[in-house]
Each structure stands twice: as structure tokens, then as C-alpha cells.
Amino acid sequence: MEDAVIVTTQMLPKQARALHASIRAQYLISLNEHWYADEYRYVPQGARHESILKKFPAMAAQVSLLAALTASLKALNQL
């Protein structure tokens, strides 16, 4: 990834689980909102998710953050 921004932080597992749950909930609400929007009606379901993420960079960032939180929590057997 060119010119990637790297974010490093430390938090308690309880905080990480809470953040994970919060971001996941926000992401699912946004995805549901865009998934059924007229703009994506004719985009095949297999390509719809990627199309949405390309248009909404905050959602793509949420996916990356969720993946990082999931990996860190699994490493600690906290998820």
C-alpha cells in the first residue's frame, strides 16, 4: 500500500473489545444503508461490497481497523 498511514496504539483488552463492537456496529449500519441504495441496485452482489468501499474511504478504514483489532484480540485469546 503506497503512502500508507500506520497507527499504533495500546489499550486494555476490554477497551479493544468495546471499540471493536462499536466500529462493527457503525460499519454494519453504513453497509446496510448503502447496500440497498439505488446507486448500487445494478451492481452485482459479488462486486457491491468493493464498490461501496471504493466510494466511502471511512468504511474501508473501518474494515482495516476491525481486522487489526480482531487479530490483536485473537492473539490474546480475548475474542
PyMOL Python script that loads the backbone (N, CA, C, O; Angstrom):
from pymol import cmd

cmd.read_pdbstr("""\
ATOM      1  N   MET A   1       0.849  -1.164   0.000  1.00  0.00           N
ATOM      2  CA  MET A   1       0.000   0.000   0.000  1.00  0.00           C
ATOM      3  C   MET A   1       0.897   1.231   0.000  1.00  0.00           C
ATOM      4  O   MET A   1       1.658   1.442   0.944  1.00  0.00           O
ATOM      5  N   GLU A   2       0.818   2.021  -1.019  1.00  0.00           N
ATOM      6  CA  GLU A   2       1.639   3.223  -1.124  1.00  0.00           C
ATOM      7  C   GLU A   2       1.186   4.279  -0.123  1.00  0.00           C
ATOM      8  O   GLU A   2      -0.007   4.435   0.137  1.00  0.00           O
ATOM      9  N   ASP A   3       2.138   4.988   0.424  1.00  0.00           N
ATOM     10  CA  ASP A   3       1.847   6.091   1.332  1.00  0.00           C
ATOM     11  C   ASP A   3       0.857   5.711   2.417  1.00  0.00           C
ATOM     12  O   ASP A   3      -0.024   6.500   2.760  1.00  0.00           O
ATOM     13  N   ALA A   4       0.994   4.521   2.955  1.00  0.00           N
ATOM     14  CA  ALA A   4       0.089   4.059   4.000  1.00  0.00           C
ATOM     15  C   ALA A   4       0.352   4.809   5.298  1.00  0.00           C
ATOM     16  O   ALA A   4       1.493   5.134   5.627  1.00  0.00           O
ATOM     17  N   VAL A   5      -0.713   5.074   6.021  1.00  0.00           N
ATOM     18  CA  VAL A   5      -0.618   5.665   7.344  1.00  0.00           C
ATOM     19  C   VAL A   5      -0.633   4.510   8.337  1.00  0.00           C
ATOM     20  O   VAL A   5      -1.513   3.650   8.287  1.00  0.00           O
ATOM     21  N   ILE A   6       0.335   4.495   9.230  1.00  0.00           N
ATOM     22  CA  ILE A   6       0.431   3.431  10.234  1.00  0.00           C
ATOM     23  C   ILE A   6       0.055   4.027  11.572  1.00  0.00           C
ATOM     24  O   ILE A   6       0.614   5.036  12.001  1.00  0.00           O
ATOM     25  N   VAL A   7      -0.901   3.389  12.225  1.00  0.00           N
ATOM     26  CA  VAL A   7      -1.366   3.852  13.531  1.00  0.00           C
ATOM     27  C   VAL A   7      -1.042   2.768  14.547  1.00  0.00           C
ATOM     28  O   VAL A   7      -1.423   1.611  14.370  1.00  0.00           O
ATOM     29  N   THR A   8      -0.347   3.137  15.598  1.00  0.00           N
ATOM     30  CA  THR A   8      -0.003   2.196  16.655  1.00  0.00           C
ATOM     31  C   THR A   8      -0.576   2.729  17.956  1.00  0.00           C
ATOM     32  O   THR A   8      -0.437   3.912  18.268  1.00  0.00           O
ATOM     33  N   THR A   9      -1.217   1.858  18.706  1.00  0.00           N
ATOM     34  CA  THR A   9      -1.786   2.268  19.988  1.00  0.00           C
ATOM     35  C   THR A   9      -1.806   1.089  20.940  1.00  0.00           C
ATOM     36  O   THR A   9      -1.658  -0.062  20.528  1.00  0.00           O
ATOM     37  N   GLN A  10      -1.986   1.381  22.192  1.00  0.00           N
ATOM     38  CA  GLN A  10      -2.136   0.344  23.199  1.00  0.00           C
ATOM     39  C   GLN A  10      -3.410   0.634  23.980  1.00  0.00           C
ATOM     40  O   GLN A  10      -3.715   1.785  24.295  1.00  0.00           O
ATOM     41  N   MET A  11      -4.143  -0.420  24.284  1.00  0.00           N
ATOM     42  CA  MET A  11      -5.341  -0.282  25.101  1.00  0.00           C
ATOM     43  C   MET A  11      -5.597  -1.590  25.810  1.00  0.00           C
ATOM     44  O   MET A  11      -5.064  -2.633  25.430  1.00  0.00           O
ATOM     45  N   LEU A  12      -6.401  -1.530  26.825  1.00  0.00           N
ATOM     46  CA  LEU A  12      -6.772  -2.732  27.551  1.00  0.00           C
ATOM     47  C   LEU A  12      -7.669  -3.601  26.675  1.00  0.00           C
ATOM     48  O   LEU A  12      -8.397  -3.083  25.828  1.00  0.00           O
ATOM     49  N   PRO A  13      -7.624  -4.919  26.872  1.00  0.00           N
ATOM     50  CA  PRO A  13      -8.492  -5.796  26.081  1.00  0.00           C
ATOM     51  C   PRO A  13      -9.974  -5.399  26.160  1.00  0.00           C
ATOM     52  O   PRO A  13     -10.699  -5.485  25.169  1.00  0.00           O
ATOM     53  N   LYS A  14     -10.409  -4.970  27.336  1.00  0.00           N
ATOM     54  CA  LYS A  14     -11.808  -4.538  27.497  1.00  0.00           C
ATOM     55  C   LYS A  14     -12.108  -3.346  26.580  1.00  0.00           C
ATOM     56  O   LYS A  14     -13.171  -3.289  25.963  1.00  0.00           O
ATOM     57  N   GLN A  15     -11.183  -2.412  26.495  1.00  0.00           N
ATOM     58  CA  GLN A  15     -11.345  -1.252  25.619  1.00  0.00           C
ATOM     59  C   GLN A  15     -11.335  -1.677  24.152  1.00  0.00           C
ATOM     60  O   GLN A  15     -12.125  -1.182  23.349  1.00  0.00           O
ATOM     61  N   ALA A  16     -10.446  -2.585  23.816  1.00  0.00           N
ATOM     62  CA  ALA A  16     -10.347  -3.056  22.433  1.00  0.00           C
ATOM     63  C   ALA A  16     -11.622  -3.777  22.014  1.00  0.00           C
ATOM     64  O   ALA A  16     -12.104  -3.590  20.897  1.00  0.00           O
ATOM     65  N   ARG A  17     -12.172  -4.607  22.911  1.00  0.00           N
ATOM     66  CA  ARG A  17     -13.431  -5.304  22.596  1.00  0.00           C
ATOM     67  C   ARG A  17     -14.571  -4.310  22.417  1.00  0.00           C
ATOM     68  O   ARG A  17     -15.398  -4.463  21.518  1.00  0.00           O
ATOM     69  N   ALA A  18     -14.613  -3.296  23.271  1.00  0.00           N
ATOM     70  CA  ALA A  18     -15.662  -2.276  23.169  1.00  0.00           C
ATOM     71  C   ALA A  18     -15.520  -1.484  21.869  1.00  0.00           C
ATOM     72  O   ALA A  18     -16.510  -1.205  21.192  1.00  0.00           O
ATOM     73  N   LEU A  19     -14.291  -1.128  21.530  1.00  0.00           N
ATOM     74  CA  LEU A  19     -14.052  -0.392  20.280  1.00  0.00           C
ATOM     75  C   LEU A  19     -14.420  -1.257  19.080  1.00  0.00           C
ATOM     76  O   LEU A  19     -15.041  -0.777  18.132  1.00  0.00           O
ATOM     77  N   HIS A  20     -14.042  -2.516  19.119  1.00  0.00           N
ATOM     78  CA  HIS A  20     -14.363  -3.453  18.047  1.00  0.00           C
ATOM     79  C   HIS A  20     -15.880  -3.532  17.855  1.00  0.00           C
ATOM     80  O   HIS A  20     -16.371  -3.454  16.729  1.00  0.00           O
ATOM     81  N   ALA A  21     -16.609  -3.686  18.942  1.00  0.00           N
ATOM     82  CA  ALA A  21     -18.073  -3.790  18.866  1.00  0.00           C
ATOM     83  C   ALA A  21     -18.687  -2.505  18.322  1.00  0.00           C
ATOM     84  O   ALA A  21     -19.618  -2.552  17.517  1.00  0.00           O
ATOM     85  N   SER A  22     -18.178  -1.371  18.753  1.00  0.00           N
ATOM     86  CA  SER A  22     -18.703  -0.086  18.305  1.00  0.00           C
ATOM     87  C   SER A  22     -18.462   0.139  16.814  1.00  0.00           C
ATOM     88  O   SER A  22     -19.374   0.517  16.080  1.00  0.00           O
ATOM     89  N   ILE A  23     -17.243  -0.094  16.381  1.00  0.00           N
ATOM     90  CA  ILE A  23     -16.907   0.106  14.962  1.00  0.00           C
ATOM     91  C   ILE A  23     -17.676  -0.880  14.094  1.00  0.00           C
ATOM     92  O   ILE A  23     -18.160  -0.522  13.020  1.00  0.00           O
ATOM     93  N   ARG A  24     -17.788  -2.106  14.555  1.00  0.00           N
ATOM     94  CA  ARG A  24     -18.530  -3.127  13.799  1.00  0.00           C
ATOM     95  C   ARG A  24     -19.991  -2.719  13.638  1.00  0.00           C
ATOM     96  O   ARG A  24     -20.557  -2.864  12.555  1.00  0.00           O
ATOM     97  N   ALA A  25     -20.603  -2.215  14.698  1.00  0.00           N
ATOM     98  CA  ALA A  25     -21.999  -1.785  14.628  1.00  0.00           C
ATOM     99  C   ALA A  25     -22.162  -0.617  13.651  1.00  0.00           C
ATOM    100  O   ALA A  25     -23.082  -0.610  12.833  1.00  0.00           O
ATOM    101  N   GLN A  26     -21.273   0.358  13.741  1.00  0.00           N
ATOM    102  CA  GLN A  26     -21.328   1.507  12.830  1.00  0.00           C
ATOM    103  C   GLN A  26     -21.146   1.056  11.383  1.00  0.00           C
ATOM    104  O   GLN A  26     -21.848   1.514  10.482  1.00  0.00           O
ATOM    105  N   TYR A  27     -20.195   0.153  11.181  1.00  0.00           N
ATOM    106  CA  TYR A  27     -19.914  -0.335   9.838  1.00  0.00           C
ATOM    107  C   TYR A  27     -21.124  -1.067   9.251  1.00  0.00           C
ATOM    108  O   TYR A  27     -21.491  -0.844   8.097  1.00  0.00           O
ATOM    109  N   LEU A  28     -21.734  -1.928  10.042  1.00  0.00           N
ATOM    110  CA  LEU A  28     -22.883  -2.690   9.546  1.00  0.00           C
ATOM    111  C   LEU A  28     -24.060  -1.791   9.216  1.00  0.00           C
ATOM    112  O   LEU A  28     -24.778  -2.046   8.249  1.00  0.00           O
ATOM    113  N   ILE A  29     -24.272  -0.745  10.001  1.00  0.00           N
ATOM    114  CA  ILE A  29     -25.340   0.215   9.698  1.00  0.00           C
ATOM    115  C   ILE A  29     -25.062   0.910   8.372  1.00  0.00           C
ATOM    116  O   ILE A  29     -25.951   1.026   7.529  1.00  0.00           O
ATOM    117  N   SER A  30     -23.841   1.366   8.191  1.00  0.00           N
ATOM    118  CA  SER A  30     -23.466   2.051   6.941  1.00  0.00           C
ATOM    119  C   SER A  30     -23.563   1.112   5.746  1.00  0.00           C
ATOM    120  O   SER A  30     -24.078   1.488   4.693  1.00  0.00           O
ATOM    121  N   LEU A  31     -23.069  -0.105   5.914  1.00  0.00           N
ATOM    122  CA  LEU A  31     -23.113  -1.060   4.808  1.00  0.00           C
ATOM    123  C   LEU A  31     -24.552  -1.352   4.403  1.00  0.00           C
ATOM    124  O   LEU A  31     -24.869  -1.385   3.213  1.00  0.00           O
ATOM    125  N   ASN A  32     -25.409  -1.559   5.368  1.00  0.00           N
ATOM    126  CA  ASN A  32     -26.813  -1.840   5.082  1.00  0.00           C
ATOM    127  C   ASN A  32     -27.466  -0.659   4.362  1.00  0.00           C
ATOM    128  O   ASN A  32     -28.251  -0.844   3.432  1.00  0.00           O
ATOM    129  N   GLU A  33     -27.135   0.538   4.798  1.00  0.00           N
ATOM    130  CA  GLU A  33     -27.685   1.746   4.177  1.00  0.00           C
ATOM    131  C   GLU A  33     -27.285   1.846   2.702  1.00  0.00           C
ATOM    132  O   GLU A  33     -28.118   2.141   1.845  1.00  0.00           O
ATOM    133  N   HIS A  34     -26.015   1.600   2.420  1.00  0.00           N
ATOM    134  CA  HIS A  34     -25.527   1.734   1.046  1.00  0.00           C
ATOM    135  C   HIS A  34     -25.876   0.521   0.190  1.00  0.00           C
ATOM    136  O   HIS A  34     -26.107   0.660  -1.011  1.00  0.00           O
ATOM    137  N   TRP A  35     -25.915  -0.652   0.785  1.00  0.00           N
ATOM    138  CA  TRP A  35     -26.162  -1.892   0.043  1.00  0.00           C
ATOM    139  C   TRP A  35     -27.466  -1.817  -0.746  1.00  0.00           C
ATOM    140  O   TRP A  35     -27.541  -2.267  -1.889  1.00  0.00           O
ATOM    141  N   TYR A  36     -28.480  -1.247  -0.126  1.00  0.00           N
ATOM    142  CA  TYR A  36     -29.806  -1.198  -0.749  1.00  0.00           C
ATOM    143  C   TYR A  36     -30.098   0.129  -1.441  1.00  0.00           C
ATOM    144  O   TYR A  36     -31.222   0.352  -1.889  1.00  0.00           O
ATOM    145  N   ALA A  37     -29.114   1.005  -1.535  1.00  0.00           N
ATOM    146  CA  ALA A  37     -29.299   2.286  -2.203  1.00  0.00           C
ATOM    147  C   ALA A  37     -29.470   2.074  -3.700  1.00  0.00           C
ATOM    148  O   ALA A  37     -28.913   1.135  -4.270  1.00  0.00           O
ATOM    149  N   ASP A  38     -30.238   2.946  -4.331  1.00  0.00           N
ATOM    150  CA  ASP A  38     -30.468   2.850  -5.777  1.00  0.00           C
ATOM    151  C   ASP A  38     -29.174   2.841  -6.574  1.00  0.00           C
ATOM    152  O   ASP A  38     -29.086   2.203  -7.623  1.00  0.00           O
ATOM    153  N   GLU A  39     -28.178   3.547  -6.074  1.00  0.00           N
ATOM    154  CA  GLU A  39     -26.886   3.645  -6.768  1.00  0.00           C
ATOM    155  C   GLU A  39     -26.249   2.278  -7.004  1.00  0.00           C
ATOM    156  O   GLU A  39     -25.538   2.086  -7.991  1.00  0.00           O
ATOM    157  N   TYR A  40     -26.498   1.331  -6.106  1.00  0.00           N
ATOM    158  CA  TYR A  40     -25.857   0.015  -6.202  1.00  0.00           C
ATOM    159  C   TYR A  40     -26.828  -1.083  -6.631  1.00  0.00           C
ATOM    160  O   TYR A  40     -26.480  -2.264  -6.615  1.00  0.00           O
ATOM    161  N   ARG A  41     -28.015  -0.703  -7.004  1.00  0.00           N
ATOM    162  CA  ARG A  41     -29.037  -1.680  -7.368  1.00  0.00           C
ATOM    163  C   ARG A  41     -28.584  -2.621  -8.483  1.00  0.00           C
ATOM    164  O   ARG A  41     -28.877  -3.815  -8.445  1.00  0.00           O
ATOM    165  N   TYR A  42     -27.873  -2.087  -9.471  1.00  0.00           N
ATOM    166  CA  TYR A  42     -27.480  -2.896 -10.626  1.00  0.00           C
ATOM    167  C   TYR A  42     -26.037  -3.391 -10.552  1.00  0.00           C
ATOM    168  O   TYR A  42     -25.528  -3.980 -11.506  1.00  0.00           O
ATOM    169  N   VAL A  43     -25.384  -3.153  -9.424  1.00  0.00           N
ATOM    170  CA  VAL A  43     -24.037  -3.688  -9.222  1.00  0.00           C
ATOM    171  C   VAL A  43     -24.204  -5.116  -8.717  1.00  0.00           C
ATOM    172  O   VAL A  43     -24.905  -5.333  -7.728  1.00  0.00           O
ATOM    173  N   PRO A  44     -23.582  -6.090  -9.365  1.00  0.00           N
ATOM    174  CA  PRO A  44     -23.723  -7.485  -8.910  1.00  0.00           C
ATOM    175  C   PRO A  44     -23.309  -7.625  -7.449  1.00  0.00           C
ATOM    176  O   PRO A  44     -22.380  -6.959  -6.993  1.00  0.00           O
ATOM    177  N   GLN A  45     -24.001  -8.490  -6.723  1.00  0.00           N
ATOM    178  CA  GLN A  45     -23.732  -8.639  -5.295  1.00  0.00           C
ATOM    179  C   GLN A  45     -22.277  -8.977  -5.007  1.00  0.00           C
ATOM    180  O   GLN A  45     -21.737  -8.557  -3.983  1.00  0.00           O
ATOM    181  N   GLY A  46     -21.641  -9.721  -5.883  1.00  0.00           N
ATOM    182  CA  GLY A  46     -20.239 -10.083  -5.677  1.00  0.00           C
ATOM    183  C   GLY A  46     -19.294  -8.894  -5.747  1.00  0.00           C
ATOM    184  O   GLY A  46     -18.193  -8.947  -5.200  1.00  0.00           O
ATOM    185  N   ALA A  47     -19.709  -7.826  -6.409  1.00  0.00           N
ATOM    186  CA  ALA A  47     -18.863  -6.644  -6.564  1.00  0.00           C
ATOM    187  C   ALA A  47     -19.372  -5.449  -5.749  1.00  0.00           C
ATOM    188  O   ALA A  47     -18.701  -4.420  -5.664  1.00  0.00           O
ATOM    189  N   ARG A  48     -20.537  -5.590  -5.165  1.00  0.00           N
ATOM    190  CA  ARG A  48     -21.172  -4.453  -4.485  1.00  0.00           C
ATOM    191  C   ARG A  48     -20.361  -3.971  -3.274  1.00  0.00           C
ATOM    192  O   ARG A  48     -20.170  -2.769  -3.092  1.00  0.00           O
ATOM    193  N   HIS A  49     -19.893  -4.895  -2.463  1.00  0.00           N
ATOM    194  CA  HIS A  49     -19.146  -4.513  -1.263  1.00  0.00           C
ATOM    195  C   HIS A  49     -17.910  -3.705  -1.629  1.00  0.00           C
ATOM    196  O   HIS A  49     -17.661  -2.646  -1.052  1.00  0.00           O
ATOM    197  N   GLU A  50     -17.142  -4.201  -2.583  1.00  0.00           N
ATOM    198  CA  GLU A  50     -15.925  -3.495  -3.011  1.00  0.00           C
ATOM    199  C   GLU A  50     -16.265  -2.128  -3.611  1.00  0.00           C
ATOM    200  O   GLU A  50     -15.533  -1.162  -3.395  1.00  0.00           O
ATOM    201  N   SER A  51     -17.358  -2.038  -4.355  1.00  0.00           N
ATOM    202  CA  SER A  51     -17.774  -0.757  -4.932  1.00  0.00           C
ATOM    203  C   SER A  51     -18.101   0.254  -3.846  1.00  0.00           C
ATOM    204  O   SER A  51     -17.751   1.429  -3.956  1.00  0.00           O
ATOM    205  N   ILE A  52     -18.765  -0.201  -2.811  1.00  0.00           N
ATOM    206  CA  ILE A  52     -19.113   0.681  -1.699  1.00  0.00           C
ATOM    207  C   ILE A  52     -17.843   1.148  -0.992  1.00  0.00           C
ATOM    208  O   ILE A  52     -17.701   2.333  -0.690  1.00  0.00           O
ATOM    209  N   LEU A  53     -16.925   0.229  -0.728  1.00  0.00           N
ATOM    210  CA  LEU A  53     -15.692   0.600  -0.028  1.00  0.00           C
ATOM    211  C   LEU A  53     -14.845   1.578  -0.843  1.00  0.00           C
ATOM    212  O   LEU A  53     -14.179   2.442  -0.272  1.00  0.00           O
ATOM    213  N   LYS A  54     -14.866   1.451  -2.165  1.00  0.00           N
ATOM    214  CA  LYS A  54     -14.111   2.388  -3.013  1.00  0.00           C
ATOM    215  C   LYS A  54     -14.674   3.793  -2.913  1.00  0.00           C
ATOM    216  O   LYS A  54     -13.925   4.769  -2.961  1.00  0.00           O
ATOM    217  N   LYS A  55     -15.982   3.904  -2.775  1.00  0.00           N
ATOM    218  CA  LYS A  55     -16.617   5.218  -2.733  1.00  0.00           C
ATOM    219  C   LYS A  55     -16.580   5.838  -1.335  1.00  0.00           C
ATOM    220  O   LYS A  55     -16.609   7.062  -1.201  1.00  0.00           O
ATOM    221  N   PHE A  56     -16.518   5.007  -0.296  1.00  0.00           N
ATOM    222  CA  PHE A  56     -16.572   5.502   1.076  1.00  0.00           C
ATOM    223  C   PHE A  56     -15.305   5.080   1.833  1.00  0.00           C
ATOM    224  O   PHE A  56     -15.279   4.021   2.459  1.00  0.00           O
ATOM    225  N   PRO A  57     -14.260   5.907   1.774  1.00  0.00           N
ATOM    226  CA  PRO A  57     -12.985   5.532   2.383  1.00  0.00           C
ATOM    227  C   PRO A  57     -13.057   5.339   3.894  1.00  0.00           C
ATOM    228  O   PRO A  57     -12.262   4.577   4.444  1.00  0.00           O
ATOM    229  N   ALA A  58     -13.970   5.994   4.572  1.00  0.00           N
ATOM    230  CA  ALA A  58     -14.093   5.788   6.023  1.00  0.00           C
ATOM    231  C   ALA A  58     -14.520   4.358   6.320  1.00  0.00           C
ATOM    232  O   ALA A  58     -14.072   3.764   7.301  1.00  0.00           O
ATOM    233  N   MET A  59     -15.375   3.810   5.484  1.00  0.00           N
ATOM    234  CA  MET A  59     -15.797   2.417   5.671  1.00  0.00           C
ATOM    235  C   MET A  59     -14.644   1.467   5.403  1.00  0.00           C
ATOM    236  O   MET A  59     -14.488   0.472   6.110  1.00  0.00           O
ATOM    237  N   ALA A  60     -13.835   1.755   4.397  1.00  0.00           N
ATOM    238  CA  ALA A  60     -12.668   0.921   4.118  1.00  0.00           C
ATOM    239  C   ALA A  60     -11.695   0.971   5.298  1.00  0.00           C
ATOM    240  O   ALA A  60     -11.075  -0.036   5.639  1.00  0.00           O
ATOM    241  N   ALA A  61     -11.564   2.144   5.918  1.00  0.00           N
ATOM    242  CA  ALA A  61     -10.700   2.267   7.088  1.00  0.00           C
ATOM    243  C   ALA A  61     -11.265   1.468   8.261  1.00  0.00           C
ATOM    244  O   ALA A  61     -10.512   0.874   9.033  1.00  0.00           O
ATOM    245  N   GLN A  62     -12.583   1.454   8.392  1.00  0.00           N
ATOM    246  CA  GLN A  62     -13.206   0.662   9.451  1.00  0.00           C
ATOM    247  C   GLN A  62     -12.899  -0.825   9.266  1.00  0.00           C
ATOM    248  O   GLN A  62     -12.642  -1.534  10.239  1.00  0.00           O
ATOM    249  N   VAL A  63     -12.925  -1.289   8.036  1.00  0.00           N
ATOM    250  CA  VAL A  63     -12.611  -2.696   7.763  1.00  0.00           C
ATOM    251  C   VAL A  63     -11.175  -3.006   8.195  1.00  0.00           C
ATOM    252  O   VAL A  63     -10.921  -4.036   8.818  1.00  0.00           O
ATOM    253  N   SER A  64     -10.250  -2.125   7.867  1.00  0.00           N
ATOM    254  CA  SER A  64      -8.846  -2.331   8.253  1.00  0.00           C
ATOM    255  C   SER A  64      -8.676  -2.326   9.767  1.00  0.00           C
ATOM    256  O   SER A  64      -7.950  -3.151  10.322  1.00  0.00           O
ATOM    257  N   LEU A  65      -9.348  -1.396  10.426  1.00  0.00           N
ATOM    258  CA  LEU A  65      -9.244  -1.315  11.878  1.00  0.00           C
ATOM    259  C   LEU A  65      -9.883  -2.529  12.545  1.00  0.00           C
ATOM    260  O   LEU A  65      -9.351  -3.047  13.527  1.00  0.00           O
ATOM    261  N   LEU A  66     -11.011  -2.982  12.025  1.00  0.00           N
ATOM    262  CA  LEU A  66     -11.641  -4.189  12.560  1.00  0.00           C
ATOM    263  C   LEU A  66     -10.725  -5.398  12.415  1.00  0.00           C
ATOM    264  O   LEU A  66     -10.624  -6.217  13.329  1.00  0.00           O
ATOM    265  N   ALA A  67     -10.065  -5.510  11.283  1.00  0.00           N
ATOM    266  CA  ALA A  67      -9.151  -6.631  11.070  1.00  0.00           C
ATOM    267  C   ALA A  67      -7.986  -6.579  12.056  1.00  0.00           C
ATOM    268  O   ALA A  67      -7.593  -7.608  12.605  1.00  0.00           O
ATOM    269  N   ALA A  68      -7.437  -5.396  12.280  1.00  0.00           N
ATOM    270  CA  ALA A  68      -6.324  -5.255  13.213  1.00  0.00           C
ATOM    271  C   ALA A  68      -6.758  -5.554  14.646  1.00  0.00           C
ATOM    272  O   ALA A  68      -6.046  -6.237  15.382  1.00  0.00           O
ATOM    273  N   LEU A  69      -7.910  -5.049  15.039  1.00  0.00           N
ATOM    274  CA  LEU A  69      -8.421  -5.324  16.384  1.00  0.00           C
ATOM    275  C   LEU A  69      -8.712  -6.808  16.564  1.00  0.00           C
ATOM    276  O   LEU A  69      -8.400  -7.383  17.607  1.00  0.00           O
ATOM    277  N   THR A  70      -9.307  -7.426  15.556  1.00  0.00           N
ATOM    278  CA  THR A  70      -9.620  -8.841  15.625  1.00  0.00           C
ATOM    279  C   THR A  70      -8.342  -9.670  15.790  1.00  0.00           C
ATOM    280  O   THR A  70      -8.286 -10.566  16.632  1.00  0.00           O
ATOM    281  N   ALA A  71      -7.333  -9.374  14.997  1.00  0.00           N
ATOM    282  CA  ALA A  71      -6.072 -10.114  15.079  1.00  0.00           C
ATOM    283  C   ALA A  71      -5.417  -9.941  16.451  1.00  0.00           C
ATOM    284  O   ALA A  71      -4.925 -10.906  17.036  1.00  0.00           O
ATOM    285  N   SER A  72      -5.413  -8.718  16.955  1.00  0.00           N
ATOM    286  CA  SER A  72      -4.792  -8.467  18.265  1.00  0.00           C
ATOM    287  C   SER A  72      -5.549  -9.159  19.389  1.00  0.00           C
ATOM    288  O   SER A  72      -4.939  -9.732  20.292  1.00  0.00           O
ATOM    289  N   LEU A  73      -6.871  -9.108  19.339  1.00  0.00           N
ATOM    290  CA  LEU A  73      -7.671  -9.752  20.385  1.00  0.00           C
ATOM    291  C   LEU A  73      -7.571 -11.271  20.321  1.00  0.00           C
ATOM    292  O   LEU A  73      -7.540 -11.942  21.353  1.00  0.00           O
ATOM    293  N   LYS A  74      -7.521 -11.806  19.113  1.00  0.00           N
ATOM    294  CA  LYS A  74      -7.372 -13.271  18.980  1.00  0.00           C
ATOM    295  C   LYS A  74      -6.011 -13.724  19.503  1.00  0.00           C
ATOM    296  O   LYS A  74      -5.895 -14.799  20.092  1.00  0.00           O
ATOM    297  N   ALA A  75      -4.993 -12.913  19.289  1.00  0.00           N
ATOM    298  CA  ALA A  75      -3.661 -13.246  19.774  1.00  0.00           C
ATOM    299  C   ALA A  75      -3.636 -13.341  21.298  1.00  0.00           C
ATOM    300  O   ALA A  75      -2.840 -14.087  21.869  1.00  0.00           O
ATOM    301  N   LEU A  76      -4.506 -12.586  21.946  1.00  0.00           N
ATOM    302  CA  LEU A  76      -4.611 -12.607  23.400  1.00  0.00           C
ATOM    303  C   LEU A  76      -5.717 -13.532  23.903  1.00  0.00           C
ATOM    304  O   LEU A  76      -6.002 -13.584  25.099  1.00  0.00           O
ATOM    305  N   ASN A  77      -6.336 -14.263  22.969  1.00  0.00           N
ATOM    306  CA  ASN A  77      -7.496 -15.111  23.298  1.00  0.00           C
ATOM    307  C   ASN A  77      -8.585 -14.313  23.997  1.00  0.00           C
ATOM    308  O   ASN A  77      -9.191 -14.777  24.962  1.00  0.00           O
ATOM    309  N   GLN A  78      -8.826 -13.097  23.493  1.00  0.00           N
ATOM    310  CA  GLN A  78      -9.820 -12.210  24.087  1.00  0.00           C
ATOM    311  C   GLN A  78     -11.036 -12.006  23.182  1.00  0.00           C
ATOM    312  O   GLN A  78     -11.925 -11.221  23.513  1.00  0.00           O
ATOM    313  N   LEU A  79     -11.082 -12.687  22.069  1.00  0.00           N
ATOM    314  CA  LEU A  79     -12.219 -12.537  21.151  1.00  0.00           C
ATOM    315  C   LEU A  79     -12.735 -13.897  20.758  1.00  0.00           C
ATOM    316  O   LEU A  79     -13.691 -13.996  19.989  1.00  0.00           O
TER     317      LEU A  79
END
""", "prot")
cmd.dss("prot")
cmd.show_as("cartoon", "prot")
cmd.util.cbc("prot")
cmd.orient("prot")
